[in-house]
Amino acid sequence: MSFSSDVKEELAGVIPQARHCRIAELSAIMHMAGQIGVSEGEVTIGFNAFGESLIKKGFTLLEITFNIGKSLRSSDPEFESLISSMGDLDDPVSELTLKNTCCKRAFLRGAFLASGSVSDPDKGYHLEFVCEDESKADQIVRLCGDFEINARKTLRRDETIVYVKEGEMIGELLSVMGAQNSYMDFENRRIYKDVSNTVNRRVNCETSNIRKTVTAASKQLDDIRFLEEHGFLDDLPDTLKEAAYGRLENPDATLAELGALMDPPVGKSGINHRLLRLSDIARQKR
């Protein structure tokens, strides 16, 4: 299974103990993906989204919260209780249902089960909710903000997408929704990936610096050998001759190491200035 499927499977197994939290989670599922139909007094409840996790969780919450099983009629008190709690499915969930922090967590869990997905952390960081209505998207953005999670929204065809791109915030949202195992897995993979990227950047930087140093030293040696072969070194000041012979005798030395060999020792900028001067003279003589 994909990482997103694993997250949903874990969330499907989280059953709130408090009835108000179960109502909040079921409200998210029904408002994001639920359907209620009545024909000749017979009530039909369904979910217009794919996923065994969502269907299993939805019907489990209906049964343990409202005692709704396989058959239901519009005249049953259980149906009246359901309609009273859910409200109009075309609207966002009532704020009265979401007044408690625990209910907000439950709502986000239900919303993710109904319309969410998250990318594999090894490939990138992206979590999203797909909303048919912008007002419902705004509600998700607002509730994410209550947990200091920076969710944004954008349009994709005729749908509004609520998304989170930062790896740390995606991990936090997984934890908020109750997917603790997925959260630990995500964080372990995120940290490993970030450390690997940091190490690779440093290695690439060091490799680049070494390559530049080797290239510069090679050119310095070519210039100094040219001056020596044509007898130009004897006419140079003692400081430049010292730098030239120092480089010839220590072709692999760094600037700091080469500067320390001078008498008296000079710093990196000092020895670099002398070597640049030797290259300028070689260019002029050529």
ABEGO torsion letter per residue (X at the ends): XBAAAAAAAAAAABBBABAAAAAAAAAAAAAAABBBBBBGGBBBBBBBBBEAAAAAAAAAAAAAAAGBBABBBAABAAAAAAAAAAEBAABBBBAAAAABAAAAAAAAAAAAAAABBBBBAAAEBBBBBBBABAAAAAAAAAAAAAAGBBBBBBBBEABBBBBBABAAAAAAAAAAAGBAAAAAAAAAAAAAAAAAAAAAAAAAAAAAAAAAAAAAAAAAAAAAAAAAAAGAAAABBAAAAAAAAAAAABAABBAAAAAAABOBBBBAAAAAAAAAAAAAAAAAAX
